[in-house]
């Protein structure tokens, strides 16, 4: 039998309560959630945070590399970026 499905907002609220000092057991008991989904949510949340950090780092590196390669002549005519010269669109 399937249990109840918690919304993303509820899951985030539960995980934040556990991070702000509450124990995992007390938070689970308060929200009527067993430990298994709680730790699964926590693991997924950690993986999502890592993916976001990697994406943000890649964005920063590409932005920095593009700014060194491409300098606009004037503000009215922006330069052709590396991605456009290579045939990629942003």
C-alpha positions, 0 to 999 in steps of 0.5 A: 500500500502506498503511503501519503505523498508529501509536497516539495515544500513540506519535505524542505520544511521537515529537512530544515527543522532537522538542520536547525537543531531538532533531532531526526527522530523528533522531527519525524515523530512530529510530522508522522514520517518514518525514518526511511523516507526522511533519510532518503529525502536528506540524501536526495537533497544533498545530491541536488545541492552538489549538482547546483554547486557544480552548475554554478561553478561551471557557469562562473568559469564559462562567464570568466573565460568568455569575458577574457576572450570577448571584449565589446568594441562599444556598448551598441555592438556587442562582440560575438561570443565564443559560443556563437563562433563555435556554432552554439547558442546561449 
